[in-house]
């Protein structure tokens, strides 16, 4: 659906959404039934339907001739279950995760693949395209694709929700144009649709708060323990971004003033203690043998005192940070995700203990600590939620930083 922007195309897009919404709600309908429901003129409706069929968004079916001999039954139209409406892509530090939903808003597939941390953007986008191509057994149709929701590492600010639509966000060059992220340009080139961008961990928080461990929660603290340590907040039923897109950077809260230097430029951040690299380095420094998290998990499951003792210290540091954030924002649910959550009780018990010690006693039994349930595709699913923009958690959240406006003008009439 890469129509040019403008009042007319917006009107047309509105009509398409109306028709797709009716088919989503009612299931298969004839043209006559659709006409009654939508109130569009016959010409407009047929025109819209012709486009939707050409885009593979809608498929037609002619039911068998009725046995009572009343003539040929009317052709019905239905949503194509293989037509992707939104794709979510999480460009994590060392891996890529994709997911897609069809026009019925059903998740039609998800896929992941690890890669080297220094893989160039072009190759990451190649990989993303290949992974998207494997969804629905290779049958995903992209003619009706509306947009791609992308998560990247690091702060993403985007437009201020208080600003008027179309006004550039804070990341502007001297000429006043918003600066697109390189991955937005590359994806736009490949897929020809708008590319919305946000922080990947915040998108994972969104995914978990809509479909995962915190579904239905209005005040959620999400923490991801992966190659980086980050998180996201849902406050008062809204995903929180913060003035500079820095909301949820729990990994850079200081836990040791004399600690190690952090990639952010700070010292002794939680990330220097609780990231995968930090934990594995500390484990090996104590004589442990593990090249990755699954090996560490194996040691924990075998009851190895060294691994359990190390995770106890890490958990206490995490719990202290969580308690401080809890006291600041008062969540009802804390969700912990990322590969290190696989270490289970060895990490969760000390986290819970530190929380109990440091959280205000009045909120002690009001906070529920949970393990994330969506796995590594949480961020990709959050990207889809960003595109669909249907979750009440996004009602006051900007739709995401899109490309520079100038790029749309190249589309022609
Ligand atoms: Zn830091």
Boltz pocket constraint, residues with backbone or C-beta under 6 A from the ligand:
constraints:
  - pocket:
      binder: B
      contacts: [[A, 251], [A, 252], [A, 253], [A, 262], [A, 263], [A, 264], [A, 265], [A, 266], [A, 267], [A, 269], [A, 271]]
      max_distance: 6.0
